[in-house]
Amino acid sequence: MMYKTKLKYITGFILAISLSCQEEAKIAPEQQLITQNLADYVNPLMGTDSDFSLSNGNTYPAIATPWAMNFWTPQTAKMGNGWTYSYDAKTIRGIKQTHQPSPWINDYAAFSLMAVTGDLKYQEDERASYFSHKAETVKPYYYSVYLADYDVVAEVAPTERAAHFKFTFPEADRSYLLLDAFYKGSMVKIIPEERKIIGYCRNNSGGVPENFHNYFVAEFDKDFELTSTWADDWKLLEDVSQSEGEHVGAIIGFKTKKGEVVHVKVASSFISLEQAQLNLDREVGSDTFEQTKEKAKQSWNEELNRIQIEDDNLDHIKTFYSCLYRVLLFPRKFYEFDKNNEIVHYSPYNGKVLPGYMFTDNGFWDTFRAVFPFFNMMYPELNSHIMSGLANTYKESGWLPEWASPGHRDCMIGSNSAPIIVDAFLKGNVNEKDTDILFEAILKNATVSEGRPVNSVGRAGLTYYNSLGYVPYDIDINENAARTLEYAYADFTISEMAEKLGKTDIAKKYREKSMNYHHLFDPVTGLMRGKNEDGSFQYPFNPLKWGDAFTEGNSLHYTWSVFQDVQGLINLMGGNKAFIEKLDSVFTMPPKFDDSYYGFTIHEIREMQIVNMGNYAHGNQPIQHMIYLYNYAGAPYKTQERIREVLTKLYAATPDGYCGDEDNGQTSAWYVFSALGFYPVTPGVDQYVIGSPLFNKATLHLKNGNTFEIISENNSDTNFYIDSVNLNGTAYNKNFLKADEIQKGGILKFKLSNKANKAWGSQPEQVPYSLTNSIKTK
């Protein structure tokens, strides 16, 4: 049974008339935000019912604070398995520190804690305990589980670089806590007189320098009666307090009374053991477990309350805040504060400890689409720090990252650091000191083919692209058509930044290059198609073939990747009518596919097939903007009906609540934007394309102190068509919003209906930006 409740949130200035002048003086002049307990609407288990063959999110429950350097998660899988936590698992092996951004990228710098009683079981298979979701509590700021085999309750509350554990034991002559430092190089040292375990772990899946270490310190509040370690091949070293090797761990033991609680305070550092201790003292110190938990809870409530929802559908509210939680996890803060409280970081690119910001664990192929535009809208200061981190990456490695975890990783395609940087720059979120170095960096991507550290960095096929205007199909560079389309869009963003910097020649050059998508358009099929070096199209051509010329999709998915010039694509297809029919066909055709490129049906294909939406593959990123393209062709009502269908059909705050990969917050960011009523189709342009708002009211508390309210009159399950829009008391007929209209604050009011108003937002002057139209007006 679904329970519905009316949730009301109070916003605005908190100034009681009865306050004295002295009391009023204590209130800061900026807007005071009422913090509601929104963190408890979040379900971190959303998306955890996943495996290699089918993703309902490919997530794990991240017990963390927003953008934290370390996350913590229960570990149901074996060490090194990317699917670290599976909802249908029956046993838990430990609670581990994790930095994993995706099961496909896997983890690094992981170690775990586990409690056992009775006979000593320390090997990962033997020590695993049965557990039930009925005796598991999962919040962003807190995790608790009953380890049934040992009659122990294990709890953890996080900070940015540390955590506080609480283990409640039964009466037992033999109770143990294990610290597993994992494989690929580790060390543990037990210091009984200090009730402490120190050490390091070096496990990783690539992207690290030779001197990579994660140093940890664990402090206990109970004396050790037994101290042992294990060495390689799980060899037990009884009464030996130090071990170093490929895979080692530590064991401490003691007697416990029924209900006895043992606390462990743990922190780590990528810099040194001394820095790990500093992180522990600074972030946990003398705090109780409840204090650590409450601080973590408030860190989430502060961020989640930036967007406050009023609606009568509790399920939708839970889904919204569960998605928003995911958006606020990555990229990870990969920096620390030294003894002088200065920001420093261990460089995952050159292995040095250097001043300044560093962020990691992000794939820009995914997140350029909506995550970073969301940061530009709601977290401009944070995004300026991320941009400084990108400048540091370039200075330390000579290249911008495309997939970092923690350093450069060879994953995915494109040159999508450019739109991320340019969108931030154009919205005023790049510090002046970083501007020149970042512009130099995006130009290097577009001009230099030599010296790339991995194939995903820079531009594979650059020489061909710059000479022919496309990456050829027949030169052994895979996913060539997708690369061409993404490079052309990146070139557009470069031209926009150059224009703003007054570099008109560069702007003109890259504006022309952004039209390179024309090379791949096949007028016979009306689709994008791989092209050979001699200028002929690939043959045979099957638009349903996944991969090959495209990336994790087919021609029906990638044809729409002309973010910068949708009008130009409309013209190539023969006008609005033909364009709309082509969009419609993706949804109405059967979910047929050709998986011959992969040799088996990859999970992205299966996820498209099973949701009964034709060839629309929302579970993967390339097509996620497609629904909004009806606006460009004067048919925004079609966007409105499709948006509501996806919001309510493909998302839920449940373990199977996504329809594919939730990659670093991107699939969640689509939901957050779309539920608010608009979406950033073209990062690098100051517009959001309007869809259909899900909630009765949403209030955005902007960092500049302004509020922007989104009100939906007559909103219901059947009333999702826009009848009219009013912005700050004036009728509004454009089917897009400008970014500064939101930042100035105000009220956007939708009147919704169960019948499409085909006239609203349908005129040529009411549609969003396209490069073709921009050139005409110059």
C-alpha positions in Angstrom: 0.0 0.0 0.0 1.3 3.5 -0.9 0.8 6.2 1.7 0.5 9.7 0.5 1.1 12.8 2.6 1.3 16.5 2.0 4.8 17.7 2.7 5.2 21.3 3.4 8.5 23.1 3.7 9.0 26.7 5.0 11.4 29.0 3.1 12.4 32.6 3.5 13.6 34.8 6.2 13.1 33.7 9.8 12.3 37.0 11.5 9.8 36.9 14.3 8.1 40.2 15.0 8.7 39.7 18.7 12.4 39.6 18.3 14.3 42.3 20.1 16.8 44.4 18.2 19.6 42.5 20.0 18.2 39.2 18.8 17.7 40.4 15.3 21.3 41.4 15.1 22.3 37.8 15.6 20.6 36.7 12.4 22.8 36.8 9.3 21.6 39.2 6.6 21.5 36.4 4.0 18.5 34.1 3.6 18.0 31.7 6.5 17.3 28.1 5.3 15.0 26.0 7.3 16.7 22.6 7.3 14.2 19.7 7.1 15.3 16.1 7.7 15.4 15.3 4.0 18.3 12.8 4.4 15.8 10.2 5.7 13.9 10.3 2.4 17.0 9.0 0.7 17.3 5.3 -0.1 21.1 4.5 -0.7 20.0 1.0 -1.8 18.4 2.5 -4.9 20.1 0.7 -7.9 21.8 -2.1 -5.9 19.8 -4.9 -7.4 22.3 -5.2 -10.3 24.8 -7.5 -11.8 27.0 -7.8 -14.9 24.1 -8.9 -17.1 21.5 -6.4 -16.1 21.9 -3.0 -14.3 19.2 -1.5 -12.3 21.7 1.2 -11.4 25.0 -0.6 -10.7 25.2 1.3 -7.4 26.3 0.3 -3.9 25.1 2.0 -0.7 27.6 4.8 -0.2 27.8 5.8 3.4 29.5 9.1 3.1 29.2 12.9 3.3 28.8 14.9 0.0 31.7 14.6 -2.3 33.8 12.9 0.4 37.3 11.6 -0.1 36.2 8.3 1.4 33.0 6.3 1.2 32.1 3.3 3.3 29.9 0.4 2.2 29.0 -3.1 3.3 30.9 -5.7 1.2 28.9 -8.7 0.1 31.2 -9.7 -2.8 34.8 -11.0 -2.8 37.7 -8.6 -2.6 38.2 -7.0 -6.0 34.7 -7.7 -7.3 33.3 -4.5 -8.8 29.7 -5.5 -7.7 30.8 -5.0 -4.1 27.3 -5.0 -2.7 24.4 -6.8 -4.3 20.9 -6.5 -2.9 20.1 -10.2 -3.3 23.3 -11.3 -1.5 22.9 -13.2 1.7 26.2 -12.6 3.5 28.5 -9.7 4.4 32.3 -10.0 4.5 32.9 -6.6 6.1 32.4 -2.9 5.9 34.9 -1.4 3.6 36.3 2.0 2.8 35.7 2.4 -0.9 36.5 4.9 -3.7 34.7 3.0 -6.5 32.9 5.2 -9.0 31.6 2.3 -11.1 31.8 -1.5 -11.1 33.3 -1.2 -14.6 36.1 1.0 -13.3 36.3 -0.9 -10.0 37.8 0.1 -6.7 41.1 1.4 -5.3 42.6 2.1 -1.8 40.1 -0.2 -0.2 40.3 -1.9 3.2 37.7 -3.3 5.5 36.6 -3.9 9.2 34.7 -7.0 10.3 33.6 -8.4 13.7 33.5 -12.1 14.5 32.9 -14.1 17.7 33.7 -17.7 18.8 36.2 -19.6 16.6 38.5 -17.2 14.8 37.5 -16.9 11.1 39.4 -14.3 9.2 39.6 -15.5 5.6 37.0 -13.6 3.5 34.8 -16.6 2.6 34.9 -18.1 6.1 34.2 -14.9 8.1 31.2 -13.9 6.0 28.1 -13.6 8.1 24.4 -14.0 7.1 22.4 -10.8 7.2 18.9 -9.7 6.4 17.6 -6.4 5.0 15.1 -6.7 7.9 17.9 -6.1 10.3 19.8 -3.5 8.2 19.5 0.3 8.3 20.8 2.2 5.4 21.0 6.0 5.4 23.5 8.3 3.6 24.9 9.2 7.0 24.6 5.9 8.8 24.7 2.1 8.3 23.8 -0.6 10.7 23.6 -4.4 10.2 23.1 -7.4 12.3 25.8 -10.0 11.7 23.7 -13.1 12.5 26.5 -15.6 12.7 28.2 -13.6 15.4 25.3 -11.9 17.2 27.0 -8.6 16.6 25.5 -5.3 15.5 27.9 -3.3 13.3 27.4 0.4 12.7 29.3 3.1 10.9 28.9 6.9 10.5 31.2 8.8 8.1 33.1 12.1 7.8 34.9 13.3 4.7 38.2 11.5 5.4 37.3 9.3 8.4 34.6 7.2 10.0 33.3 6.2 13.4 32.5 2.5 13.9 30.4 1.0 16.7 30.3 -2.8 17.3 27.9 -4.2 19.9 29.0 -7.6 21.0 27.4 -10.6 22.8 28.8 -12.2 25.9 31.8 -14.1 24.5 35.2 -15.3 25.7 36.5 -14.8 22.2 35.5 -11.6 20.3 37.5 -10.3 17.4 37.8 -7.3 15.1 39.6 -7.8 11.8 41.2 -5.2 9.6 41.7 -6.6 6.1 44.2 -4.4 4.2 43.4 -6.1 0.9 45.6 -7.4 -1.9 48.1 -5.8 -4.4 50.3 -4.6 -1.5 49.5 -3.9 2.1 51.0 -3.4 5.6 49.5 -3.5 9.1 51.0 -2.8 12.4 49.2 -3.3 15.7 50.3 -0.9 18.6 48.6 -2.4 21.7 49.8 0.3 24.1 48.0 2.9 21.9 45.0 0.7 21.1 45.8 1.4 17.5 46.3 -0.3 14.1 48.2 1.6 11.4 49.1 0.6 7.9 48.5 1.1 4.3 46.9 -0.5 1.3 47.8 -0.2 -2.4 45.0 -2.0 -4.2 44.0 -0.3 -7.5 42.8 -1.0 -11.0 45.1 1.4 -12.7 45.6 5.1 -12.9 48.2 5.4 -10.1 51.9 6.3 -9.8 54.4 3.8 -8.4 54.4 5.4 -4.9 50.6 5.2 -4.5 49.5 4.3 -0.9 46.4 4.8 1.1 47.6 5.1 4.7 45.2 4.3 7.5 44.9 4.7 11.3 42.3 2.9 13.4 41.9 3.8 17.1 40.0 1.5 19.5 38.5 2.2 22.9 39.2 -1.2 24.4 42.4 -2.9 25.3 43.7 -5.8 23.1 44.0 -9.2 24.8 45.1 -10.9 21.5 47.1 -9.5 18.6 47.8 -11.4 15.5 48.2 -10.7 11.8 48.1 -12.6 8.6 50.6 -12.8 5.8 50.3 -13.7 2.1 48.1 -16.7 1.3 46.1 -16.1 4.5 48.9 -17.4 6.7 48.1 -16.7 10.3 50.9 -15.1 12.3 49.9 -15.6 15.9 51.1 -13.0 18.4 52.8 -11.2 15.6 51.9 -7.5 15.5 53.2 -6.4 12.1 52.9 -7.9 8.6 53.7 -6.6 5.1 53.2 -8.3 1.8 50.9 -8.8 -1.1 47.8 -9.2 1.1 47.9 -8.9 4.9 45.6 -8.0 7.7 45.3 -7.5 11.5 43.4 -9.3 14.2 42.7 -8.0 17.7 40.8 -10.0 20.3 39.2 -9.6 23.7 36.4 -10.9 26.0 33.1 -9.1 25.8 30.0 -8.9 28.0 26.5 -9.0 26.6 25.7 -5.7 24.9 29.3 -4.4 25.3 30.1 -1.7 22.7 33.5 -1.3 21.1 34.2 1.9 19.2 36.7 2.3 16.3 37.7 5.6 14.9 39.3 5.3 11.4 40.8 7.7 9.0 43.1 7.5 6.0 45.3 9.7 3.8 46.9 9.4 0.4 49.8 11.5 1.7 51.2 9.8 4.9 50.4 8.1 8.2 50.9 11.4 9.9 48.3 13.0 7.7 45.9 10.2 8.3 46.3 10.8 12.1 45.7 14.5 11.5 42.6 13.7 9.5 41.3 11.5 12.3 42.0 14.0 15.0 40.5 16.9 13.0 37.3 15.2 11.7 36.4 12.8 14.6 38.6 13.7 17.5 36.7 13.2 20.8 33.3 13.1 19.2 30.9 10.4 20.3 29.4 8.0 17.7 26.1 9.9 17.9 27.9 13.2 17.4 29.7 11.9 14.3 26.4 10.5 13.0 24.5 13.7 13.6 27.2 15.8 11.9 27.0 13.5 8.8 23.3 13.7 8.8 23.3 17.5 8.9 25.9 17.7 6.1 23.3 15.9 3.9 20.4 17.9 5.1 22.2 21.1 4.4 22.8 20.1 0.8 19.4 18.4 0.1 17.6 21.4 1.5 19.0 23.5 -1.4 16.0 22.1 -3.3 12.8 21.8 -1.3 9.8 20.0 -2.7 6.1 20.3 -1.9 3.9 17.5 -3.2 1.4 14.8 -2.1 3.3 11.9 -3.7 5.7 10.6 -1.1 7.2 8.0 -3.5 8.2 10.7 -6.0 9.7 12.8 -3.2 11.8 9.8 -2.0 12.9 9.2 -5.6 13.9 12.8 -6.1 16.0 13.0 -2.9 17.6 9.6 -3.6 18.6 10.8 -7.0 19.9 14.1 -5.6 22.0 12.2 -3.1 23.6 10.4 -6.0 24.3 13.6 -7.8 26.1 15.0 -4.7 28.5 12.0 -4.3 30.9 12.5 -7.2 33.4 13.8 -8.2 35.4 12.9 -5.1 37.5 15.4 -3.1 41.0 14.0 -3.5 42.6 16.7 -1.4 43.4 17.1 2.3 44.3 19.8 4.8 47.8 19.8 6.1 49.0 20.8 9.6 48.8 24.4 8.6 45.2 23.9 7.4 46.4 24.5 3.8 44.8 22.5 0.9 47.2 19.9 -0.5 46.8 16.8 -2.5 48.7 13.7 -3.5 48.9 13.8 -7.2 47.6 10.6 -8.9 49.4 11.8 -12.0 53.0 12.4 -10.9 53.1 11.0 -7.3 54.0 14.3 -5.7 52.3 16.1 -2.8 51.3 19.5 -4.1 49.2 22.5 -3.1 45.7 23.1 -4.3 42.5 21.2 -5.2 42.2 17.8 -6.8 39.0 15.9 -7.6 38.6 12.5 -9.1 36.4 9.5 -9.8 34.4 10.9 -12.7 33.7 10.0 -16.3 33.0 13.1 -18.3 31.4 11.1 -21.1 28.5 10.7 -18.7 28.6 13.7 -16.5 29.1 16.6 -18.9 25.4 16.2 -19.9 23.7 17.2 -16.6 25.8 16.7 -13.5 28.2 19.6 -14.2 25.4 21.9 -15.5 23.6 21.1 -12.2 26.8 22.2 -10.2 26.9 25.4 -12.3 23.3 26.1 -11.3 23.3 25.1 -7.7 27.0 24.9 -6.6 29.0 27.5 -8.5 31.8 27.7 -5.8 32.2 23.9 -5.7 32.5 23.9 -9.5 35.1 26.6 -9.5 37.2 24.3 -7.1 36.7 21.4 -9.5 37.9 23.6 -12.4 41.0 24.5 -10.3 41.5 20.7 -9.8 41.3 20.2 -13.6 43.9 22.9 -14.1 46.1 21.1 -11.6 45.6 17.8 -13.5 46.8 19.5 -16.7 49.8 20.9 -15.0 50.7 17.6 -13.4 50.1 15.3 -16.3 50.1 17.5 -19.4 46.5 16.5 -20.2 43.0 17.0 -19.1 41.2 13.9 -17.7 38.3 12.3 -19.4 37.9 9.3 -17.1 39.9 9.7 -13.8 40.0 7.1 -11.0 42.2 8.3 -9.4 44.4 9.1 -12.4 43.9 8.8 -16.1 42.0 5.6 -17.1 41.4 4.2 -20.5 37.6 4.2 -20.6 35.0 5.7 -23.0 35.5 8.3 -25.8 35.1 11.9 -26.6 36.7 15.2 -25.6 34.1 16.1 -23.0 36.4 18.0 -20.6 35.9 20.9 -23.0 32.1 21.4 -22.5 32.5 20.9 -18.8 35.2 23.7 -18.6 33.5 26.0 -21.1 30.1 25.8 -19.4 31.7 26.6 -16.1 33.6 29.5 -17.7 30.6 31.0 -19.4 28.7 30.9 -16.2 31.4 32.7 -14.3 32.6 29.6 -12.4 36.2 29.5 -13.5 38.8 31.5 -11.4 40.7 34.0 -13.4 44.0 32.3 -12.5 42.8 29.0 -14.1 41.3 30.5 -17.3 44.4 30.6 -19.5 45.7 27.2 -18.5 42.3 25.5 -19.0 41.9 27.2 -22.4 45.4 26.0 -23.4 44.4 22.5 -22.2 41.2 22.2 -24.3 43.1 23.5 -27.3 45.8 20.9 -26.8 43.1 18.2 -26.9 42.0 19.5 -30.3 45.5 19.9 -31.8 48.0 17.5 -30.3 47.8 13.7 -31.1 51.2 12.6 -29.6 51.9 11.7 -26.0 48.5 10.9 -24.9 48.8 8.8 -21.6 45.9 6.5 -22.5 43.6 6.3 -25.5 40.6 8.0 -23.8 42.6 11.2 -23.1 42.9 13.8 -25.9 41.4 12.7 -29.1 41.9 9.3 -30.8 41.9 9.8 -34.5 42.7 13.5 -34.2 44.9 13.7 -37.4 42.1 12.2 -39.5 39.5 14.4 -37.9 41.4 17.6 -38.4 42.2 16.7 -42.1 39.0 15.1 -43.2 36.5 16.5 -40.8 35.7 13.1 -39.4 37.3 9.9 -38.0 37.0 7.3 -40.7 35.3 4.0 -40.2 37.9 1.9 -41.9 41.2 2.9 -40.1 40.9 0.6 -37.0 39.7 3.3 -34.6 36.6 2.0 -33.0 33.4 4.0 -32.3 34.6 6.5 -34.9 31.2 8.0 -35.8 30.5 8.7 -32.1 33.9 10.2 -31.7 33.3 12.6 -34.7 30.0 13.8 -33.3 31.5 14.4 -29.8 34.6 16.1 -31.2 32.3 18.4 -33.2 30.3 19.4 -30.1 33.5 19.9 -28.2 34.8 22.2 -31.0 31.6 24.2 -30.6 32.3 24.8 -26.9 35.9 25.8 -27.7 34.6 28.4 -30.1 32.2 29.8 -27.5 35.0 30.1 -24.9 37.3 31.7 -27.5 34.6 34.2 -28.5 34.2 35.2 -24.9 38.0 35.6 -24.5 38.1 37.8 -27.6 40.1 35.2 -29.6 38.0 35.7 -32.7 40.1 33.8 -35.2 40.1 30.7 -33.0 36.4 31.1 -32.4 35.7 31.2 -36.1 37.9 28.2 -36.8 36.2 26.0 -34.2 32.8 27.2 -35.1 33.4 25.9 -38.6 34.7 22.6 -37.2 31.6 22.2 -35.1 29.7 21.6 -38.3 31.7 18.4 -38.9 28.6 16.4 -38.0 27.4 17.1 -41.6 30.0 14.6 -42.9 28.3 11.7 -41.2 24.7 12.4 -42.1 23.4 9.9 -44.7 20.5 11.5 -46.6 19.2 8.1 -47.8 18.5 6.8 -44.3 18.2 10.1 -42.5 20.7 8.9 -39.9 24.3 9.3 -38.9 26.5 6.6 -40.4 30.2 5.7 -40.3 32.2 7.0 -43.3 35.3 5.5 -44.8 38.5 7.4 -45.5 37.7 7.6 -49.2 34.5 9.4 -48.4 32.1 6.5 -49.0 29.7 5.4 -46.3 30.3 2.2 -44.4 28.5 -0.8 -46.0 26.6 -2.8 -45.0 24.8 -0.5 -42.6 22.3 -1.6 -39.9 21.0 1.3 -37.8 20.2 -1.2 -35.1 23.8 -2.4 -34.7 25.2 -1.4 -31.3 28.8 -0.5 -31.0 31.0 -0.6 -34.1 30.8 3.0 -35.3 29.0 4.1 -32.1 29.6 3.9 -28.4 27.2 1.7 -26.3 24.4 2.5 -28.7 23.4 2.4 -32.3 22.8 5.0 -35.0 19.2 5.6 -33.8 20.7 6.7 -30.5 23.7 8.7 -31.6 22.1 10.5 -34.5 20.7 13.0 -32.0 24.2 13.9 -30.6 24.3 17.3 -32.3 23.8 19.2 -29.1 25.1 22.4 -30.7 22.9 22.6 -33.8 19.6 20.7 -33.5 18.2 23.1 -36.1 20.9 22.1 -38.5 20.0 18.4 -37.9 16.3 19.2 -38.5 17.3 20.8 -41.8 19.3 17.8 -42.9 16.3 15.5 -42.1 14.0 17.6 -44.2 12.2 19.8 -41.7 10.2 19.7 -38.6 7.7 17.1 -39.7 10.3 14.6 -40.8 12.4 15.2 -37.7 9.4 14.6 -35.4 8.5 11.4 -37.3 12.1 10.2 -36.9 12.0 10.9 -33.1 8.6 9.2 -32.8 9.9 6.1 -34.6 12.5 5.4 -32.0 9.7 5.0 -29.4 7.2 3.2 -31.6 9.4 0.6 -33.3 10.0 -2.8 -31.6 13.1 -3.1 -29.4 15.1 -4.9 -32.0 18.9 -4.8 -32.0 22.0 -6.2 -33.5 24.6 -7.2 -30.9 27.1 -8.8 -33.3 29.8 -6.2 -32.6 30.0 -7.4 -29.0 29.3 -11.1 -29.6 26.7 -11.2 -26.9 23.8 -9.0 -25.6 25.4 -6.4 -23.4 23.5 -5.2 -20.4 22.7 -1.8 -22.0 20.9 -3.6 -24.8 18.9 -5.8 -22.5 17.9 -2.7 -20.4 16.6 -1.0 -23.5 14.7 -4.1 -24.6 12.8 -4.8 -21.4 11.1 -1.5 -20.6 8.7 -1.5 -23.6 9.8 1.9 -25.0 10.9 0.8 -28.4 14.5 1.6 -29.2 14.7 4.4 -26.6 17.6 3.4 -24.3 17.3 5.8 -21.3 19.6 3.4 -19.3 22.6 4.7 -21.2 23.6 8.3 -21.6 23.9 9.1 -25.3 20.1 9.3 -25.8 19.1 10.9 -22.5 18.6 14.4 -24.1 16.7 13.1 -27.0 13.2 13.6 -25.6 13.8 17.3 -25.3 14.5 17.7 -29.0 10.8 17.9 -29.9 11.0 21.5 -28.5 13.3 22.5 -31.3 10.9 21.3 -33.9 7.9 23.2 -32.4 6.3 20.2 -30.7 7.1 20.6 -27.0 3.9 18.8 -26.0 5.5 15.6 -27.2 8.5 16.3 -24.9 6.0 16.8 -22.0 4.3 13.5 -22.4 7.5 11.5 -22.8 9.2 13.2 -19.9 6.4 12.3 -17.5 6.4 8.7 -18.7 10.2 8.3 -18.1 10.0 10.0 -14.7 7.3 7.8 -13.4 8.0 4.5 -15.2 11.8 4.2 -15.1 12.7 5.6 -11.7 11.8 4.6 -8.1 13.6 4.8 -4.8 13.9 1.0 -4.7 16.8 -1.5 -5.3 15.8 -1.9 -8.9 15.0 1.8 -9.2 17.1 2.7 -12.2 16.8 1.5 -15.8 20.5 1.1 -16.4 23.8 2.5 -15.2 23.7 5.3 -12.7 27.1 6.7 -13.7 28.6 9.2 -11.3 25.2 10.9 -10.9 24.3 11.4 -14.5 21.2 9.3 -14.7 20.1 10.8 -11.4 20.9 14.3 -12.6 18.6 13.7 -15.6 15.8 12.9 -13.1 16.5 15.9 -10.8 16.5 18.4 -13.7 13.5 16.8 -15.5 11.4 16.6 -12.3 12.0 20.3 -11.8 10.8 20.9 -15.3 13.8 21.7 -17.5 17.1 20.2 -18.7 20.5 21.4 -20.0 20.5 19.9 -23.5 23.5 21.9 -24.6 26.1 22.7 -21.9 28.0 25.7 -23.1 24.8 27.5 -23.9 23.0 29.5 -21.3 19.6 27.7 -21.7 17.6 24.9 -20.2 15.0 23.3 -22.3 11.5 23.0 -20.7 9.9 19.7 -20.2 7.1 19.0 -17.7 7.5 19.6 -13.9 6.7 16.6 -11.7 5.9 18.3 -8.4 3.4 20.8 -7.2 6.1 23.1 -6.1 9.9 23.2 -5.9 12.0 25.9 -4.4 15.7 26.3 -5.4 17.8 28.0 -2.8 20.6 29.4 -4.9 24.1 30.1 -3.6 23.8 33.8 -4.4 21.0 34.1 -1.8 18.1 34.2 -4.3 15.3 31.7 -4.5 13.6 30.4 -7.6 10.2 28.8 -7.2 8.6 26.4 -9.7 4.9 26.1 -9.2 2.7 23.7 -11.1 -1.1 24.3 -11.0 -3.4 21.4 -11.6 -0.6 19.0 -11.5 -1.7 15.3 -11.4 -0.9 11.9 -12.9 -2.9 12.9 -16.0 -2.3 16.6 -16.1 1.3 16.9 -17.4 0.7 19.0 -20.6 1.7 22.6 -20.3 -1.3 24.9 -20.9 0.5 28.1 -20.1 3.6 29.4 -18.3 4.1 32.6 -16.3 7.5 34.0 -15.3 7.5 36.6 -12.5 3.9 37.6 -13.4 4.3 37.8 -17.1 3.1 35.3 -19.7 6.1 33.2 -21.0 5.9 31.4 -24.3 9.5 30.3 -24.9 10.1 26.6 -24.5 13.4 27.2 -22.8 14.7 29.1 -19.8 17.9 31.2 -19.7 20.3 30.5 -16.9 20.4 34.0 -15.5 16.6 34.0 -15.2 17.0 31.3 -12.6 20.0 32.9 -10.9 18.1 36.2 -10.5 15.4 34.4 -8.6 11.7 34.6 -9.1 8.6 32.5 -9.7 8.0 30.2 -12.7 4.4 29.1 -12.7 3.1 26.3 -14.9 -0.6 25.7 -15.6 -0.9 22.0 -16.5 -3.7 20.2 -18.3 -4.6 16.7 -19.5 -4.8 18.0 -23.1 -1.9 19.2 -25.2 -1.7 22.9 -26.0 0.1 22.5 -29.3 0.4 26.3 -29.7 2.5 26.9 -26.6 6.2 27.2 -27.4 5.7 26.1 -31.0 6.8 29.1 -33.0 10.4 29.4 -34.5 11.3 32.3 -32.2 10.3 30.3 -29.1 12.7 27.4 -29.6 16.1 26.9 -28.0 19.5 27.8 -29.3 20.9 26.2 -32.4 24.2 27.2 -34.1 22.5 27.4 -37.5 20.0 29.9 -36.3 22.7 31.8 -34.5 24.7 32.2 -37.7 21.7 33.5 -39.5 21.1 36.2 -37.0 24.7 37.5 -37.1 
